[in-house]
Amino acid sequence: MNKFLWTPLLLGCLLVACAPTPSGPIAESSPRPAETLPEIQGEEVAVLTHAPEVPPPITRKHATKVIVKMEVRELESRLADGVSYTFWTFGGKVPGMFIRVRRGDLVEFHLGNHPSSKMPHNIDLHAATGPGGGATSSFTAPGHESTFSFRALNAGLYVYHCATAPVGMHIGNGMYGLILVEPEDGLPKVDHEYYVMQGDFYTKGANGERGLQPFSMKKALEEKPDYVVFNGSVGALAGDNALKARKGDKVRLFVGNGGPGLVSSFHVIGEIFDDVYVEGGSTVNHNVQTTMIPAGGSAITDFKVEVPGTFILVDHSIFRAFNKGALGMLKVAGDENKGFYSGKQDDRIYAAEGGAVQEMPGATRPPQPGSQNKAERIARGGETFTQVCAACHQGDARGIAGVFPPLAASDYLNQDPKRAVNAIVNGLEGEITVNGAKYNQVMPKLALTDEQTADVVTYLLNNFGNKGGEITPAEVAKVRR
């Protein structure tokens, strides 16, 4: 081998051999033999919280018996605007309730299955050392309750999920959550802690198809989800549901990935993670832009927010964020810090694009239940506008000068609404003039049905200072042809 190649190779080997093991608060509480575990003193009932809230940090300095009571419920709830789904849940919501214990605690787990459930369920806690992580001891029929105990031997952030056959279907319907086993000395203090968990959902209908959507085993086997979301639904962490902090705060996100199929590339747009507890364990990485979270895995991310604004949480497999729902917001209040960042704040441009994506001609979608009257058409059109159009044309429909033409008080729309229909169903290329300004971009064909197109154009005509009127699906079909 060329002698000049030996030097860097030898240095590299020495650096690897001598490199310090990454450490952090969880690493300091590395696993020890069971006989070294502290004595159990007393007992307490665990405080459980729904996402994005987290139970308070543990301040006691001893191990105790922690009683966890959780109920499984199967219930219909919102997956996206106009779309509902029958979720199977730990605690009534997706993800399941956050559990917080301390290393050395004895966890007594009570799993109840509500009498209205149609399926038996159990729980596999990745924090538990024992057959099935508790699954073999917690198989519970509807109307029954199971109890088992385990000792929390290892500090870290762990996923729990249902492991009843078919396991993938139970997880795919939302049966997952997080349990934090704090080290004996706790975690470093921060100003805010939040619970964020990603999941992928497989529905019989395509993304955006209205009504109650059943689970699709075919799509699940192919790992082709229609929705990839944070905390159980599209928009669960956006708008009024956004996470909140103030400039200068230290924020900690407990992030999990329930899967069942996809690996998450978790990223906060406009922030850098100061510390990442990789896969929720003892290795701590610093100054991280994006962290990989496997299905059935987790990560703890700590970062300080130095400037105000809206910071966007995404799965950086980016079509999942802007087209399937894996998008959230952290809204940071406070005075501007122009020494760190200069620019204007505008969170509207980050609105999710929904399921209407560019599509080649000839593709079709199954028919959807139609609007019964003009008022219903306008209401549904508003949902489509928010999901699809607002990302480019903005929430107030005024567009962006020189880039996206305005839909508000638009002479282009009002003079001939069918031109807007044509742009949606067939795409648009070439120069147009709107309210005296010229635009020359390309608008791709959108995968909206005739009903959805009629709804959104009718909504536009009756809002934002436009002239009013109604477009029907039959008119859309004619333009499409």
Residue pairs with C-beta under 8 A, 6 or more apart in sequence:
21 27
22 282
22 283
22 284
22 285
23 282
23 284
24 275
24 277
24 282
24 283
24 284
25 183
25 185
25 186
25 187
25 188
26 155
26 156
26 183
26 187
26 277
26 281
26 282
26 284
27 282
27 283
27 284
28 183
28 185
29 103
29 155
29 183
29 184
29 185
30 282
31 153
31 154
34 151
34 153
37 63
37 104
37 151
37 153
38 62
38 63
38 104
38 184
39 62
39 63
40 63
40 64
40 65
40 105
40 106
41 62
41 63
41 64
42 62
42 64
42 65
43 64
43 65
43 66
43 67
43 108
44 64
44 65
44 66
44 67
45 66
45 67
45 69
46 55
46 66
46 67
46 68
46 69
46 99
46 100
46 101
47 55
47 56
47 100
48 55
48 68
48 69
48 70
48 91
48 97
48 98
48 99
49 55
49 97
49 98
49 195
50 91
50 92
50 93
50 97
50 98
51 93
51 95
51 98
51 195
51 196
51 197
51 231
51 232
51 236
52 194
52 195
52 196
52 231
52 237
52 243
53 98
53 194
53 195
54 98
54 100
54 193
54 194
54 195
54 254
55 98
55 99
55 100
56 100
57 100
57 182
57 186
57 187
57 189
57 193
58 100
58 101
58 102
58 182
58 186
59 186
60 102
61 184
63 102
63 103
63 104
63 105
63 106
64 102
64 105
64 106
65 105
65 106
65 108
66 101
66 105
66 106
66 107
66 108
67 108
67 110
68 99
68 107
68 108
68 109
68 110
69 110
69 112
70 90
70 91
70 96
70 97
70 109
70 110
70 111
70 112
70 123
71 90
71 91
71 92
71 111
71 112
71 113
71 114
72 88
72 89
72 90
72 111
72 112
72 113
72 114
72 117
72 121
72 140
72 162
72 175
73 88
73 89
73 91
73 92
73 114
73 116
73 117
74 86
74 87
74 88
74 89
74 114
74 116
74 117
74 118
74 119
75 86
75 87
75 89
75 92
76 84
76 85
76 86
76 87
76 212
77 84
77 85
77 87
77 93
77 232
77 233
78 84
78 85
78 233
79 85
79 201
79 203
79 213
79 227
79 229
79 232
79 233
79 234
80 207
80 208
80 227
80 233
80 234
80 235
80 325
80 387
81 234
81 235
81 383
81 386
81 387
82 208
82 210
82 211
82 380
82 383
83 203
83 205
83 208
83 209
83 210
83 211
83 213
84 211
84 212
84 213
85 201
85 203
85 212
85 213
86 173
86 212
86 214
86 215
87 94
87 173
87 174
87 232
88 119
88 121
88 162
88 170
88 173
88 174
88 175
89 96
89 174
89 175
90 96
90 97
90 123
90 160
90 162
90 175
90 176
90 177
91 97
91 177
93 232
94 174
94 176
94 199
94 231
94 232
94 233
95 174
95 176
95 177
95 178
95 195
95 197
95 199
95 231
95 232
95 256
95 258
96 160
96 175
96 176
96 177
96 178
97 177
98 177
98 178
98 179
98 180
98 195
98 254
99 160
99 177
99 178
99 179
99 180
100 179
100 180
100 182
101 107
101 152
101 179
101 180
101 181
101 182
102 152
102 181
102 182
102 183
102 184
103 152
103 153
103 154
103 155
103 181
103 182
103 183
103 184
104 151
104 152
104 184
105 151
105 152
105 181
106 149
106 150
106 151
106 152
107 128
107 149
107 150
107 151
107 152
108 147
108 148
108 149
109 123
109 125
109 134
109 138
109 147
109 148
109 149
109 150
110 145
110 146
110 147
111 121
111 122
111 123
111 138
111 140
111 145
111 146
111 147
112 140
112 144
112 145
113 120
113 121
113 140
113 141
113 142
113 143
113 144
113 145
114 142
114 143
115 142
115 143
116 142
117 142
117 143
118 142
119 142
119 164
119 170
120 139
120 140
120 141
120 142
120 164
121 139
121 140
121 162
121 164
121 170
121 175
122 132
122 134
122 135
122 136
122 138
122 139
122 140
122 146
122 162
122 163
122 164
123 133
123 134
123 135
123 138
123 160
123 161
123 162
123 163
124 132
124 133
124 134
124 135
124 160
124 161
124 162
124 163
125 133
125 134
125 150
125 158
125 160
125 179
126 133
126 158
126 159
126 160
126 179
126 296
127 133
127 150
127 152
127 154
127 156
127 158
127 160
127 179
127 181
128 134
128 150
129 150
129 151
129 153
129 154
130 137
130 150
131 137
132 163
133 160
133 163
134 148
134 150
135 163
135 164
137 146
137 148
138 146
138 148
139 146
139 164
140 146
152 181
154 181
155 181
155 182
155 183
155 184
155 282
156 180
156 181
156 277
156 280
156 281
156 282
157 178
157 179
157 180
157 181
157 254
157 256
157 277
157 280
157 298
157 299
157 300
158 178
158 179
158 180
158 181
158 280
158 298
159 176
159 177
159 178
159 179
159 256
159 257
159 258
159 296
159 297
159 298
160 176
160 177
160 178
160 179
161 170
161 171
161 175
161 176
161 177
161 258
161 296
162 170
162 171
162 175
162 176
163 170
164 170
168 220
168 260
169 215
169 217
169 220
171 258
171 259
171 260
172 200
172 201
172 202
172 215
172 220
172 259
172 260
172 261
173 215
174 199
174 201
174 232
174 258
176 197
176 199
176 256
176 258
176 259
177 197
177 256
177 258
178 195
178 197
178 254
178 256
178 298
180 254
187 252
187 300
188 302
189 250
190 249
190 250
190 251
190 252
190 302
191 245
191 246
191 249
191 250
191 251
192 243
192 244
192 245
192 249
192 250
192 251
192 252
193 251
193 252
193 253
193 254
194 243
194 251
194 252
194 253
194 254
195 231
195 254
196 230
196 231
196 237
196 253
196 254
196 255
196 256
196 313
196 328
197 230
197 231
197 255
197 256
197 257
197 258
198 228
198 229
198 230
198 255
198 256
198 257
198 258
198 262
198 264
198 266
198 293
198 315
198 326
199 228
199 229
199 232
199 257
199 258
199 259
199 260
200 225
200 227
200 228
200 229
200 259
200 260
200 261
200 262
201 225
201 226
201 227
201 228
201 229
202 215
202 216
202 217
202 219
202 220
202 224
202 225
202 226
203 209
203 213
203 214
203 215
203 216
203 219
203 226
203 227
204 213
204 214
204 215
204 216
205 211
205 213
205 226
205 366
206 226
206 355
206 365
206 366
206 447
207 226
207 227
207 323
207 324
207 354
207 355
208 354
208 355
208 356
208 387
208 452
209 365
209 366
209 368
210 368
210 369
210 380
211 368
211 369
219 225
219 226
220 260
220 261
223 261
223 262
225 261
225 262
225 324
226 324
226 355
227 234
227 324
227 325
228 262
228 315
228 320
228 324
228 325
228 326
229 236
229 324
229 325
229 326
230 236
230 237
230 313
230 325
230 326
230 327
230 328
231 237
231 328
233 325
234 325
234 352
234 387
235 241
235 325
235 352
236 328
237 243
237 313
237 327
237 328
237 329
238 327
238 328
238 329
238 351
238 352
239 329
242 310
242 328
242 329
242 330
242 331
243 251
243 313
243 328
243 329
243 330
243 331
244 330
244 331
244 332
244 333
245 251
245 305
245 330
245 331
245 332
245 333
246 305
246 332
246 333
246 334
247 305
247 306
247 307
247 308
247 332
247 333
247 334
247 335
247 337
248 304
248 305
248 306
248 334
249 304
249 305
249 332
250 302
250 303
250 304
251 302
251 303
251 304
251 305
251 330
252 300
252 301
252 302
253 268
253 300
253 301
253 313
254 298
254 300
255 264
255 266
255 293
255 298
255 299
255 300
255 301
256 293
256 297
256 298
257 263
257 264
257 293
257 294
257 295
257 296
257 297
257 298
258 295
258 296
259 295
259 296
260 295
261 295
262 295
262 315
262 317
262 320
263 292
263 293
263 294
263 295
264 292
264 293
264 294
264 315
264 317
264 326
265 290
265 291
265 292
265 315
265 316
265 317
266 290
266 291
266 292
266 293
266 299
266 301
266 313
266 314
266 315
266 316
267 289
267 290
267 291
267 313
267 314
267 315
267 316
268 301
268 303
268 311
268 312
268 313
268 314
268 330
269 311
269 312
269 313
269 314
269 350
270 309
270 311
270 312
271 303
271 305
271 311
271 330
272 287
272 288
272 289
272 303
273 287
273 288
273 289
273 291
273 301
273 302
273 303
274 286
274 287
274 302
274 303
274 304
275 284
275 285
275 286
275 300
275 301
275 302
275 303
276 284
276 285
276 286
276 288
276 291
276 299
276 300
276 301
276 302
277 283
277 284
277 299
277 300
277 301
278 284
278 285
278 291
278 299
279 293
279 294
279 297
279 298
279 299
280 297
280 298
280 299
280 300
285 291
288 301
290 316
291 299
291 301
293 299
305 311
305 330
305 332
306 337
306 340
306 341
307 332
307 334
307 336
307 337
307 340
307 341
308 332
308 333
308 334
308 335
308 336
308 337
308 345
309 331
309 332
309 341
309 345
309 347
310 329
310 330
310 331
310 332
310 345
310 347
310 350
311 329
311 330
311 331
311 332
312 327
312 328
312 329
312 330
312 350
313 327
313 328
313 329
313 330
314 320
314 321
314 322
314 326
314 327
314 328
315 321
315 326
319 357
320 326
321 327
321 352
322 352
322 353
322 391
323 352
323 353
323 354
323 355
323 357
324 355
325 352
327 350
327 352
329 347
329 350
331 347
348 390
348 394
348 395
348 396
349 391
349 394
349 400
350 391
351 386
351 390
351 391
351 395
352 387
352 391
353 387
353 388
353 391
354 384
354 387
354 388
355 387
355 388
355 447
356 384
356 387
356 388
356 446
356 447
356 448
356 452
357 446
357 447
358 444
358 445
358 446
358 447
359 444
359 445
359 446
359 447
361 426
361 445
363 447
365 447
365 449
367 449
367 451
368 449
368 451
368 452
370 451
370 473
371 377
371 380
371 451
371 454
371 455
374 458
374 470
377 454
377 455
377 458
377 459
377 470
378 455
378 458
378 459
378 462
378 463
380 451
380 452
380 455
380 459
381 454
381 455
381 456
381 457
381 458
381 459
381 460
382 459
382 463
384 448
384 452
384 455
384 456
384 459
385 397
385 456
385 459
385 460
386 395
388 446
388 448
388 456
389 397
389 407
389 456
390 397
392 399
392 400
392 404
393 399
393 404
393 405
393 406
393 407
394 400
394 404
396 408
396 464
397 406
397 407
397 408
397 460
397 463
397 464
398 406
398 407
398 408
399 405
399 406
399 407
399 408
401 437
402 437
402 439
403 439
403 441
404 439
404 441
405 412
405 432
405 434
405 435
405 437
405 439
406 434
406 435
407 413
407 420
407 460
407 464
407 466
408 464
408 465
408 466
409 435
409 464
409 465
409 466
410 434
410 435
410 466
411 434
411 435
412 419
412 420
412 432
412 433
412 434
412 435
413 419
413 420
413 460
413 461
413 466
414 461
414 466
414 467
417 457
417 461
417 469
417 471
418 471
418 475
418 479
420 457
420 460
421 453
421 454
421 457
421 471
421 475
421 476
421 479
422 428
422 479
423 443
424 445
424 446
424 448
424 453
424 456
424 457
425 445
425 446
425 448
425 450
425 453
425 476
425 479
425 480
426 445
426 479
426 480
427 442
427 443
427 444
427 445
428 442
428 443
429 442
429 443
430 440
431 438
431 439
431 440
432 438
432 439
432 440
433 439
446 453
448 456
449 473
450 473
450 474
450 476
450 477
450 480
451 473
453 471
453 473
453 476
454 471
454 472
454 473
454 475
454 476
457 471
457 476
458 469
458 470
458 471
460 466
461 467
461 468
461 469
461 470
461 471
462 468
462 469
